[in-house]
C-alpha cells in the first residue's frame, strides 16, 4: 500500500466529474496514449458500445461495455464507483479530490497491490506516502506517462474553474448530469438543516462499508508471480511504456 499526494491548480468539482465519465478513458487515456507514444500497427482502442448509470447510498456506479466485452463482464454488472461526494473507487485504489479553495485541489490516492502468492505471508508495517510532481522539473512539461497524470492535464485544461455555460452535454454525460443534480439537491438539504447524502450515524454500520467492486475476487485472492508479471507487462504495453 502507498499514498500519493498531488497539488492540482483547479477547482475540485471538475476533477470529481471525471469519476462519473467512463467514455473519457477511451479518448484521453487510450487514444491520447497512442498519440504520445506511437506504436505502428497497434489496433485502435475499443469503443464504448453501451453505458448505464446507477445511484446508490454511497454514490453512483457507471457501467459500460466496450468492444470485446459482454454483459457478463464485471465492468457491466458492477462497474466503477463515483464515491459521494468527492471520491473514486476502482478496486485497487481510492482517489479523493479534496477542495483546498475555489482554485486548488489536493489529489490523494490510496493504492493497493496484492503481493504474489509466493510472497505470502506478507506484513507491511507502515504505509509510505510521497508527493508526486505535475511537471517535469527539467523541461517544465506536464507529466503524461501515467493515467492519473493524464487526468491532471485534462482537469487543469478546463481552466481554474471550468466554464460550464459553454458545454454541450451528450448521452455519455448522463453521469455528470446526475452528479450535478444531486450536488444541488443536497446543498438545499443542508441549507434547510437536513442531513445530506452519505452520512452514517450508526457506529456498527460504519465499521466497514462494502462498496461494489469490479474484479473483487481477482484483487483479493492473489496470483502467482509469473501471472502478476504478465498482467503488469500487459498494462505497461497498453500505456506504451517500454522500459
GROMACS elastic network, one bead per residue, 0.5 to 0.9 nm:
[ bonds ]
;  ai    aj funct       b0    kb
    1   110     6  0.72058   500
    1   111     6  0.54407   500
    1   113     6  0.64629   500
    1   114     6  0.87304   500
    1   124     6  0.79259   500
    1   126     6  0.85879   500
    1   127     6  0.58462   500
    1   128     6  0.74742   500
    2   109     6  0.80853   500
    2   110     6  0.60260   500
    2   111     6  0.53602   500
    2   112     6  0.68664   500
    2   126     6  0.89274   500
    2   127     6  0.53471   500
    2   128     6  0.51257   500
    2   129     6  0.57215   500
    2   130     6  0.82442   500
    3   108     6  0.69323   500
    3   109     6  0.54562   500
    3   111     6  0.61780   500
    3   127     6  0.71465   500
    3   128     6  0.62981   500
    3   130     6  0.65951   500
    3   131     6  0.86823   500
    4   107     6  0.79628   500
    4   108     6  0.58291   500
    4   109     6  0.50372   500
    4   110     6  0.67153   500
    4   111     6  0.78836   500
    4   128     6  0.86523   500
    4   129     6  0.56674   500
    4   130     6  0.52714   500
    4   131     6  0.58578   500
    4   132     6  0.64432   500
    5   106     6  0.70482   500
    5   107     6  0.56059   500
    5   109     6  0.64652   500
    5   129     6  0.74468   500
    5   130     6  0.61997   500
    5   132     6  0.59862   500
    5   133     6  0.88650   500
    6   105     6  0.84684   500
    6   106     6  0.58997   500
    6   107     6  0.50609   500
    6   108     6  0.67315   500
    6   109     6  0.88130   500
    6   130     6  0.87474   500
    6   131     6  0.56935   500
    6   132     6  0.53904   500
    6   133     6  0.66384   500
    6   134     6  0.73621   500
    7   104     6  0.72751   500
    7   105     6  0.61196   500
    7   107     6  0.62971   500
    7   131     6  0.84154   500
    7   132     6  0.84408   500
    7   133     6  0.81939   500
    7   134     6  0.80391   500
    8    11     6  0.84409   500
    8    12     6  0.86950   500
    8   103     6  0.88430   500
    8   104     6  0.59086   500
    8   105     6  0.51812   500
    8   106     6  0.60552   500
    8   107     6  0.68473   500
    8   134     6  0.78251   500
    8   152     6  0.70808   500
    8   155     6  0.86248   500
    8   156     6  0.75938   500
    9   103     6  0.60932   500
    9   105     6  0.63070   500
    9   106     6  0.86879   500
    9   155     6  0.89415   500
    9   156     6  0.66541   500
    9   159     6  0.89929   500
    9   160     6  0.65404   500
   10    13     6  0.88093   500
   10    14     6  0.79720   500
   10    15     6  0.81875   500
   10   101     6  0.89998   500
   10   102     6  0.75085   500
   10   105     6  0.61141   500
   10   155     6  0.71327   500
   10   156     6  0.57410   500
   10   158     6  0.84583   500
   10   159     6  0.69010   500
   10   161     6  0.61559   500
   10   162     6  0.85039   500
   11    14     6  0.62191   500
   11    15     6  0.72368   500
   11    99     6  0.72061   500
   11   100     6  0.85863   500
   11   101     6  0.75041   500
   11   102     6  0.53873   500
   11   104     6  0.54945   500
   11   105     6  0.60621   500
   11   155     6  0.85761   500
   11   156     6  0.85861   500
   11   159     6  0.86976   500
   11   160     6  0.60253   500
   11   161     6  0.54318   500
   11   162     6  0.78126   500
   12    15     6  0.52122   500
   12    16     6  0.63257   500
   12    17     6  0.88460   500
   12    86     6  0.81633   500
   12    97     6  0.58203   500
   12    98     6  0.65699   500
   12    99     6  0.54235   500
   12   100     6  0.82346   500
   12   101     6  0.85450   500
   12   102     6  0.76596   500
   12   103     6  0.79217   500
   12   104     6  0.70076   500
   12   105     6  0.52477   500
   12   106     6  0.80403   500
   12   107     6  0.89192   500
   12   155     6  0.89897   500
   12   161     6  0.88131   500
   13    17     6  0.61689   500
   13    18     6  0.88016   500
   13    86     6  0.79674   500
   13    97     6  0.79775   500
   13    99     6  0.83843   500
   13   161     6  0.87649   500
   13   162     6  0.89944   500
   14    17     6  0.51880   500
   14    18     6  0.68787   500
   14   155     6  0.63699   500
   14   156     6  0.88288   500
   14   158     6  0.79561   500
   14   161     6  0.77124   500
   14   162     6  0.67684   500
   15    18     6  0.54239   500
   15    19     6  0.75157   500
   15    86     6  0.88660   500
   15    97     6  0.67559   500
   15   105     6  0.85626   500
   15   151     6  0.81139   500
   15   152     6  0.80907   500
   15   154     6  0.87843   500
   15   155     6  0.57512   500
   15   156     6  0.87229   500
   16    19     6  0.53479   500
   16    20     6  0.76035   500
   16    82     6  0.81144   500
   16    85     6  0.83148   500
   16    86     6  0.59586   500
   16    87     6  0.71037   500
   16    88     6  0.79021   500
   16    96     6  0.83034   500
   16    97     6  0.63981   500
   17    20     6  0.56130   500
   17    21     6  0.66636   500
   17    82     6  0.87249   500
   17   175     6  0.82694   500
   17   176     6  0.58394   500
   17   179     6  0.74274   500
   17   180     6  0.85063   500
   18    21     6  0.52123   500
   18    22     6  0.79590   500
   18    24     6  0.78075   500
   18    82     6  0.89497   500
   18   151     6  0.79774   500
   18   155     6  0.82289   500
   18   176     6  0.82371   500
   19    22     6  0.76515   500
   19    62     6  0.88567   500
   19    80     6  0.85150   500
   19    81     6  0.77188   500
   19    82     6  0.52689   500
   19    83     6  0.82421   500
   19    86     6  0.88510   500
   19    87     6  0.76791   500
   19    88     6  0.58220   500
   19    89     6  0.87164   500
   19   175     6  0.89537   500
   19   176     6  0.87247   500
   20    53     6  0.84551   500
   20    60     6  0.76032   500
   20    61     6  0.77117   500
   20    62     6  0.63937   500
   20    80     6  0.84566   500
   20    81     6  0.79874   500
   20    82     6  0.58090   500
   20    88     6  0.86760   500
   20   173     6  0.82115   500
   20   174     6  0.86511   500
   20   175     6  0.52651   500
   20   176     6  0.59832   500
   20   178     6  0.89691   500
   20   179     6  0.77663   500
   21    24     6  0.59802   500
   21    25     6  0.80969   500
   21    62     6  0.78712   500
   21   172     6  0.73119   500
   21   173     6  0.65446   500
   21   174     6  0.84734   500
   21   175     6  0.64604   500
   21   176     6  0.67286   500
   22    25     6  0.60284   500
   22    26     6  0.79762   500
   22    48     6  0.87514   500
   22    51     6  0.82767   500
   22    62     6  0.69370   500
   22    63     6  0.80256   500
   22    64     6  0.74202   500
   22    80     6  0.87706   500
   22   172     6  0.78374   500
   22   173     6  0.88375   500
   22   175     6  0.87711   500
   23    26     6  0.55363   500
   23    27     6  0.70340   500
   23    28     6  0.87218   500
   23    47     6  0.84873   500
   23    48     6  0.67905   500
   23    51     6  0.88900   500
   23    64     6  0.87759   500
   23   172     6  0.68031   500
   23   173     6  0.86899   500
   24    27     6  0.52802   500
   24    28     6  0.54971   500
   24    29     6  0.74127   500
   24    30     6  0.89913   500
   25    28     6  0.54471   500
   25    29     6  0.50915   500
   25    30     6  0.63282   500
   25    31     6  0.84706   500
   26    29     6  0.61105   500
   26    30     6  0.50700   500
   26    31     6  0.62494   500
   26    32     6  0.86579   500
   26    45     6  0.65836   500
   26    46     6  0.72848   500
   26    47     6  0.66897   500
   26    48     6  0.76289   500
   27    30     6  0.57340   500
   27    32     6  0.62602   500
   27    33     6  0.88383   500
   27    45     6  0.84279   500
   28    31     6  0.61703   500
   28    32     6  0.52719   500
   28    33     6  0.75294   500
   28   147     6  0.88053   500
   28   150     6  0.72379   500
   28   151     6  0.78037   500
   28   154     6  0.79585   500
   29    32     6  0.55105   500
   29    33     6  0.55602   500
   29    34     6  0.84843   500
   29   146     6  0.88520   500
   29   147     6  0.63331   500
   29   150     6  0.69560   500
   29   151     6  0.83096   500
   29   239     6  0.80080   500
   30    33     6  0.53012   500
   30    34     6  0.65388   500
   30    35     6  0.89909   500
   30    44     6  0.85062   500
   30    45     6  0.59553   500
   30    46     6  0.87087   500
   30   238     6  0.77678   500
   30   239     6  0.75302   500
   31    34     6  0.52802   500
   31    35     6  0.65732   500
   31    36     6  0.88918   500
   31    44     6  0.74794   500
   31    45     6  0.63911   500
   32    36     6  0.61166   500
   32    37     6  0.84815   500
   32   150     6  0.89653   500
   33    37     6  0.59410   500
   33    38     6  0.78699   500
   33   144     6  0.85228   500
   33   145     6  0.82375   500
   33   238     6  0.83691   500
   33   239     6  0.61214   500
   33   240     6  0.68723   500
   34    37     6  0.51361   500
   34    38     6  0.50174   500
   34    39     6  0.66928   500
   34    42     6  0.83633   500
   34    44     6  0.86003   500
   34    45     6  0.89136   500
   34   238     6  0.89043   500
   34   239     6  0.79153   500
   34   240     6  0.72315   500
   35    38     6  0.54892   500
   35    39     6  0.86798   500
   36   144     6  0.83309   500
   36   145     6  0.87023   500
   36   240     6  0.84563   500
   37   239     6  0.82286   500
   37   240     6  0.58167   500
   37   241     6  0.81994   500
   38    42     6  0.83882   500
   38   240     6  0.78840   500
   39    42     6  0.55863   500
   39   240     6  0.76001   500
   40    43     6  0.88790   500
   42    45     6  0.88534   500
   43    46     6  0.85469   500
   44    47     6  0.86193   500
   45    67     6  0.88106   500
   46    66     6  0.59416   500
   46    67     6  0.50459   500
   46    68     6  0.74706   500
   47    65     6  0.86621   500
   47    66     6  0.54607   500
   47    67     6  0.57599   500
   48    51     6  0.75592   500
   48    64     6  0.70193   500
   48    65     6  0.59806   500
   48    67     6  0.65962   500
   49    64     6  0.75205   500
   49    65     6  0.55719   500
   49    66     6  0.53156   500
   49    67     6  0.66649   500
   50    63     6  0.82023   500
   50    64     6  0.55388   500
   50    65     6  0.51116   500
   50    66     6  0.71121   500
   50    76     6  0.87702   500
   51    62     6  0.73146   500
   51    63     6  0.57111   500
   51    65     6  0.66923   500
   51    76     6  0.81975   500
   51   171     6  0.89863   500
   51   172     6  0.72854   500
   52    61     6  0.81814   500
   52    62     6  0.58485   500
   52    63     6  0.50176   500
   52    64     6  0.64016   500
   52    76     6  0.81194   500
   52   174     6  0.86580   500
   52   175     6  0.85080   500
   53    60     6  0.69322   500
   53    61     6  0.57334   500
   53    63     6  0.62411   500
   53    64     6  0.88843   500
   53   174     6  0.74003   500
   53   175     6  0.60679   500
   53   178     6  0.85726   500
   54    59     6  0.86412   500
   54    60     6  0.55108   500
   54    61     6  0.51263   500
   54    62     6  0.65353   500
   54    63     6  0.81356   500
   54   175     6  0.85499   500
   55    58     6  0.80756   500
   55    59     6  0.59182   500
   55    61     6  0.63275   500
   55    62     6  0.88996   500
   55   178     6  0.84268   500
   56    59     6  0.54982   500
   56    60     6  0.58033   500
   56    61     6  0.76440   500
   57    60     6  0.81899   500
   57    84     6  0.86231   500
   57   197     6  0.73652   500
   57   198     6  0.63398   500
   58    81     6  0.87504   500
   58    82     6  0.84620   500
   58    83     6  0.59944   500
   58    84     6  0.55287   500
   58    85     6  0.83044   500
   58   197     6  0.75654   500
   58   198     6  0.53606   500
   58   199     6  0.87052   500
   58   211     6  0.80743   500
   59    81     6  0.69449   500
   59    82     6  0.56681   500
   59    85     6  0.70927   500
   59    87     6  0.89338   500
   59   179     6  0.87096   500
   59   197     6  0.85205   500
   59   198     6  0.76485   500
   60    80     6  0.82195   500
   60    81     6  0.57291   500
   60    82     6  0.50653   500
   60    83     6  0.65719   500
   60    84     6  0.74696   500
   60   175     6  0.80884   500
   60   178     6  0.86566   500
   60   179     6  0.81338   500
   61    78     6  0.73865   500
   61    79     6  0.59307   500
   61    80     6  0.53677   500
   61    82     6  0.60704   500
   61    83     6  0.84688   500
   61   175     6  0.87659   500
   61   212     6  0.81392   500
   62    75     6  0.84184   500
   62    76     6  0.82444   500
   62    78     6  0.80797   500
   62    79     6  0.53842   500
   62    80     6  0.54845   500
   62    81     6  0.66898   500
   62    82     6  0.76359   500
   62   175     6  0.73529   500
   63    74     6  0.85959   500
   63    75     6  0.57269   500
   63    77     6  0.69443   500
   63    78     6  0.64977   500
   63    80     6  0.66945   500
   64    71     6  0.88066   500
   64    75     6  0.59327   500
   64    77     6  0.86166   500
   64    79     6  0.68522   500
   65    68     6  0.81756   500
   65    69     6  0.57404   500
   65    70     6  0.65021   500
   65    71     6  0.70136   500
   65    73     6  0.79672   500
   65    75     6  0.70500   500
   65    76     6  0.59631   500
   66    69     6  0.55535   500
   66    70     6  0.80446   500
   67    70     6  0.83345   500
   69    72     6  0.80630   500
   69    73     6  0.64042   500
   69    75     6  0.86857   500
   69    76     6  0.87029   500
   70    73     6  0.55358   500
   70    76     6  0.77748   500
   71    74     6  0.81541   500
   71    75     6  0.84758   500
   71    76     6  0.58072   500
   71    77     6  0.68457   500
   72    75     6  0.84549   500
   72    76     6  0.69342   500
   72    77     6  0.65268   500
   73    76     6  0.54787   500
   73    77     6  0.62985   500
   73    78     6  0.82960   500
   73    79     6  0.89277   500
   73   214     6  0.88431   500
   74    78     6  0.52156   500
   74    79     6  0.62195   500
   74   213     6  0.83951   500
   74   214     6  0.52139   500
   74   215     6  0.65184   500
   75    78     6  0.55848   500
   75    80     6  0.70544   500
   75   214     6  0.61735   500
   75   215     6  0.84438   500
   76    79     6  0.53980   500
   76   214     6  0.89744   500
   77   214     6  0.84360   500
   78    81     6  0.87430   500
   78   212     6  0.63033   500
   78   213     6  0.67134   500
   78   214     6  0.58529   500
   79    90     6  0.88062   500
   79   212     6  0.77288   500
   79   213     6  0.73759   500
   79   214     6  0.60237   500
   80    88     6  0.79993   500
   80    89     6  0.66174   500
   80    90     6  0.58541   500
   80    91     6  0.81556   500
   80   212     6  0.75974   500
   80   213     6  0.70620   500
   80   214     6  0.68881   500
   81    84     6  0.89045   500
   81    87     6  0.84281   500
   81    88     6  0.59276   500
   81    89     6  0.51568   500
   81    90     6  0.67374   500
   81    91     6  0.89562   500
   81   211     6  0.77855   500
   81   212     6  0.69943   500
   81   213     6  0.77945   500
   82    85     6  0.81109   500
   82    86     6  0.79160   500
   82    87     6  0.61823   500
   82    89     6  0.65371   500
   82    90     6  0.89157   500
   83    86     6  0.63062   500
   83    88     6  0.51299   500
   83    89     6  0.65231   500
   83    96     6  0.88618   500
   84    87     6  0.61668   500
   84    88     6  0.82916   500
   84   179     6  0.89531   500
   84   197     6  0.78370   500
   84   198     6  0.66307   500
   85   179     6  0.88388   500
   85   183     6  0.80876   500
   85   197     6  0.84248   500
   85   198     6  0.78619   500
   86    95     6  0.84205   500
   86    96     6  0.58203   500
   86    97     6  0.54721   500
   86    98     6  0.69257   500
   86    99     6  0.89111   500
   87    94     6  0.69407   500
   87    95     6  0.54844   500
   87    97     6  0.62908   500
   87    98     6  0.86560   500
   88    93     6  0.83421   500
   88    94     6  0.56265   500
   88    96     6  0.64550   500
   88    97     6  0.85787   500
   89    92     6  0.78511   500
   89    93     6  0.62429   500
   89    95     6  0.66039   500
   89    96     6  0.89930   500
   89   211     6  0.82729   500
   89   212     6  0.88416   500
   89   213     6  0.79630   500
   90    93     6  0.56367   500
   90    94     6  0.64582   500
   90    95     6  0.84135   500
   90   213     6  0.71131   500
   90   214     6  0.74976   500
   91    94     6  0.76560   500
   91   112     6  0.86726   500
   91   212     6  0.86200   500
   91   213     6  0.54544   500
   91   214     6  0.63327   500
   91   215     6  0.71884   500
   91   216     6  0.68225   500
   91   219     6  0.72500   500
   92   110     6  0.85901   500
   92   111     6  0.62277   500
   92   112     6  0.51908   500
   92   113     6  0.65654   500
   92   114     6  0.85439   500
   92   216     6  0.89376   500
   92   219     6  0.68926   500
   93   109     6  0.68092   500
   93   110     6  0.54369   500
   93   112     6  0.57552   500
   93   113     6  0.85256   500
   94   108     6  0.80714   500
   94   109     6  0.56622   500
   94   110     6  0.51675   500
   94   111     6  0.66305   500
   94   112     6  0.88380   500
   95   107     6  0.70703   500
   95   108     6  0.57691   500
   95   110     6  0.66007   500
   95   111     6  0.86274   500
   96   106     6  0.79288   500
   96   107     6  0.58755   500
   96   108     6  0.51578   500
   96   109     6  0.64998   500
   96   110     6  0.85399   500
   97   105     6  0.63893   500
   97   106     6  0.59386   500
   97   107     6  0.50514   500
   97   108     6  0.67187   500
   98   104     6  0.88927   500
   98   105     6  0.55814   500
   98   107     6  0.63818   500
   98   108     6  0.76066   500
   99   102     6  0.72736   500
   99   103     6  0.85008   500
   99   104     6  0.65969   500
   99   106     6  0.63725   500
   99   107     6  0.89572   500
  100   103     6  0.76606   500
  100   104     6  0.54153   500
  100   105     6  0.52029   500
  100   106     6  0.65925   500
  101   104     6  0.54086   500
  101   105     6  0.70639   500
  102   105     6  0.81324   500
  102   160     6  0.84105   500
  102   161     6  0.76244   500
  103   160     6  0.56729   500
  103   161     6  0.66585   500
  104   160     6  0.78768   500
  113   219     6  0.79804   500
  114   117     6  0.87237   500
  114   219     6  0.66376   500
  114   220     6  0.68064   500
  114   221     6  0.81668   500
  114   222     6  0.60541   500
  114   223     6  0.84674   500
  115   118     6  0.81032   500
  115   119     6  0.61710   500
  115   120     6  0.73221   500
  115   122     6  0.75965   500
  115   222     6  0.68293   500
  115   223     6  0.81254   500
  115   224     6  0.89551   500
  115   225     6  0.82679   500
  115   228     6  0.85946   500
  116   119     6  0.54772   500
  116   120     6  0.72527   500
  116   222     6  0.59558   500
  116   223     6  0.54998   500
  116   224     6  0.52434   500
  116   226     6  0.85332   500
  116   227     6  0.86067   500
  116   228     6  0.66675   500
  117   120     6  0.55736   500
  117   121     6  0.83963   500
  117   221     6  0.87049   500
  117   222     6  0.59082   500
  117   223     6  0.56668   500
  117   224     6  0.51544   500
  117   225     6  0.67768   500
  118   121     6  0.84273   500
  118   223     6  0.87017   500
  118   224     6  0.65217   500
  118   225     6  0.67027   500
  119   122     6  0.62135   500
  119   225     6  0.84466   500
  120   123     6  0.85250   500
  124   127     6  0.72376   500
  133   136     6  0.73446   500
  133   137     6  0.83370   500
  133   142     6  0.89608   500
  133   143     6  0.79711   500
  134   141     6  0.85806   500
  134   142     6  0.58708   500
  134   143     6  0.58390   500
  134   144     6  0.87386   500
  134   149     6  0.69327   500
  134   152     6  0.76578   500
  134   153     6  0.85673   500
  135   138     6  0.86697   500
  135   139     6  0.79608   500
  135   140     6  0.55903   500
  135   141     6  0.53378   500
  135   143     6  0.51430   500
  135   144     6  0.88045   500
  136   139     6  0.55437   500
  136   140     6  0.51363   500
  136   141     6  0.54921   500
  136   142     6  0.62038   500
  136   143     6  0.59875   500
  137   140     6  0.55090   500
  137   141     6  0.79404   500
  138   141     6  0.82587   500
  139   142     6  0.86655   500
  140   143     6  0.89054   500
  141   144     6  0.88801   500
  142   149     6  0.80504   500
  142   150     6  0.87075   500
  142   152     6  0.88654   500
  142   153     6  0.71114   500
  143   146     6  0.77000   500
  143   149     6  0.61361   500
  143   150     6  0.75454   500
  143   153     6  0.83380   500
  144   147     6  0.73843   500
  144   148     6  0.82988   500
  144   149     6  0.53271   500
  144   150     6  0.50233   500
  144   151     6  0.86614   500
  144   152     6  0.87077   500
  144   153     6  0.77064   500
  145   148     6  0.87592   500
  145   149     6  0.69592   500
  145   150     6  0.73480   500
  145   239     6  0.76772   500
  145   240     6  0.86360   500
  145   241     6  0.78757   500
  146   149     6  0.52679   500
  146   150     6  0.63023   500
  146   151     6  0.87970   500
  146   239     6  0.77126   500
  147   150     6  0.51203   500
  147   151     6  0.64250   500
  147   152     6  0.88781   500
  147   239     6  0.82101   500
  148   151     6  0.50081   500
  148   152     6  0.64224   500
  148   153     6  0.89434   500
  149   153     6  0.64814   500
  149   154     6  0.87906   500
  150   153     6  0.52096   500
  150   154     6  0.64587   500
  150   155     6  0.87803   500
  151   154     6  0.50757   500
  151   155     6  0.61115   500
  151   156     6  0.86311   500
  152   155     6  0.51525   500
  152   156     6  0.61683   500
  152   157     6  0.82734   500
  153   156     6  0.54205   500
  153   157     6  0.58535   500
  153   158     6  0.89090   500
  154   158     6  0.67323   500
  155   158     6  0.56483   500
  155   159     6  0.76131   500
  155   160     6  0.85384   500
  155   162     6  0.86789   500
  156   159     6  0.54424   500
  156   160     6  0.63060   500
  156   161     6  0.86337   500
  156   162     6  0.87807   500
  157   160     6  0.81230   500
  157   162     6  0.87567   500
  158   161     6  0.71088   500
  158   162     6  0.51002   500
  158   163     6  0.75864   500
  159   162     6  0.53768   500
  159   163     6  0.77489   500
  161   164     6  0.89291   500
  162   165     6  0.88646   500
  163   166     6  0.61855   500
  163   167     6  0.77581   500
  164   167     6  0.53148   500
  164   168     6  0.88289   500
  165   168     6  0.86908   500
  169   172     6  0.79524   500
  169   173     6  0.57873   500
  169   174     6  0.80736   500
  169   176     6  0.87325   500
  169   177     6  0.83650   500
  170   173     6  0.53262   500
  170   174     6  0.72613   500
  171   174     6  0.58142   500
  172   175     6  0.74201   500
  172   176     6  0.86584   500
  173   176     6  0.52327   500
  173   177     6  0.64504   500
  173   178     6  0.87983   500
  174   177     6  0.50882   500
  174   178     6  0.62415   500
  174   179     6  0.87125   500
  175   178     6  0.50159   500
  175   179     6  0.61979   500
  175   180     6  0.86780   500
  176   179     6  0.51218   500
  176   180     6  0.62307   500
  176   181     6  0.85508   500
  177   180     6  0.52541   500
  177   181     6  0.60584   500
  177   182     6  0.85338   500
  178   181     6  0.51952   500
  178   182     6  0.61002   500
  178   183     6  0.85704   500
  179   182     6  0.52152   500
  179   183     6  0.61414   500
  179   184     6  0.87674   500
  180   183     6  0.50528   500
  180   184     6  0.63161   500
  180   185     6  0.86417   500
  181   184     6  0.53313   500
  181   185     6  0.62284   500
  181   186     6  0.86522   500
  182   185     6  0.50374   500
  182   186     6  0.60088   500
  182   187     6  0.84749   500
  182   197     6  0.88791   500
  183   186     6  0.52477   500
  183   187     6  0.61664   500
  183   188     6  0.88126   500
  184   187     6  0.51018   500
  184   188     6  0.64882   500
  184   189     6  0.88828   500
  185   188     6  0.52625   500
  185   189     6  0.65188   500
  185   190     6  0.89751   500
  185   196     6  0.89298   500
  186   190     6  0.63286   500
  186   191     6  0.85826   500
  186   194     6  0.88878   500
  186   195     6  0.83131   500
  186   196     6  0.54197   500
  186   197     6  0.67933   500
  187   190     6  0.51899   500
  187   191     6  0.61877   500
  187   192     6  0.87245   500
  187   196     6  0.76926   500
  188   192     6  0.62913   500
  188   193     6  0.87503   500
  188   194     6  0.86193   500
  189   192     6  0.51294   500
  189   193     6  0.63739   500
  189   194     6  0.50385   500
  189   195     6  0.65843   500
  189   196     6  0.61971   500
  190   194     6  0.52370   500
  190   195     6  0.61633   500
  190   196     6  0.62309   500
  191   194     6  0.74299   500
  192   195     6  0.89192   500
  195   198     6  0.88402   500
  195   199     6  0.74234   500
  196   199     6  0.67864   500
  200   203     6  0.75785   500
  200   205     6  0.72917   500
  200   206     6  0.62423   500
  201   204     6  0.89358   500
  201   205     6  0.80648   500
  201   206     6  0.75660   500
  202   205     6  0.53253   500
  202   206     6  0.62313   500
  203   207     6  0.65002   500
  204   207     6  0.54491   500
  204   208     6  0.82200   500
  205   208     6  0.67266   500
  205   209     6  0.71311   500
  206   209     6  0.61783   500
  210   213     6  0.85729   500
  212   216     6  0.86644   500
  213   216     6  0.54721   500
  214   217     6  0.85979   500
  214   218     6  0.89806   500
  214   219     6  0.89087   500
  215   218     6  0.52876   500
  215   219     6  0.61432   500
  215   220     6  0.87065   500
  216   219     6  0.51889   500
  216   220     6  0.61783   500
  216   221     6  0.83300   500
  217   220     6  0.53327   500
  217   221     6  0.55985   500
  217   222     6  0.83629   500
  218   221     6  0.55170   500
  218   222     6  0.64331   500
  218   223     6  0.79217   500
  219   222     6  0.63988   500
  219   223     6  0.89534   500
  222   228     6  0.85659   500
  223   226     6  0.81812   500
  223   227     6  0.62554   500
  223   228     6  0.62298   500
  224   227     6  0.54822   500
  224   228     6  0.63023   500
  224   229     6  0.87942   500
  225   229     6  0.61756   500
  225   230     6  0.86537   500
  226   229     6  0.51521   500
  226   230     6  0.63102   500
  226   231     6  0.88040   500
  227   231     6  0.62371   500
  227   232     6  0.86036   500
  228   231     6  0.51961   500
  228   232     6  0.62484   500
  228   233     6  0.86683   500
  229   232     6  0.50523   500
  229   233     6  0.60963   500
  229   234     6  0.85362   500
  230   233     6  0.51255   500
  230   234     6  0.61387   500
  230   235     6  0.86335   500
  231   234     6  0.50519   500
  231   235     6  0.61878   500
  231   236     6  0.86395   500
  232   235     6  0.50758   500
  232   236     6  0.61416   500
  232   237     6  0.85082   500
  233   236     6  0.50970   500
  233   237     6  0.60293   500
  233   238     6  0.85695   500
  233   241     6  0.89663   500
  234   237     6  0.51158   500
  234   238     6  0.62242   500
  234   239     6  0.88166   500
  235   238     6  0.51229   500
  235   239     6  0.65129   500
  235   240     6  0.87479   500
  235   241     6  0.86993   500
  236   239     6  0.51366   500
  236   240     6  0.61579   500
  236   241     6  0.50573   500
  236   242     6  0.71408   500
  236   243     6  0.89302   500
  237   241     6  0.57099   500
  237   242     6  0.68573   500
  238   241     6  0.77033   500
  239   242     6  0.89086   500
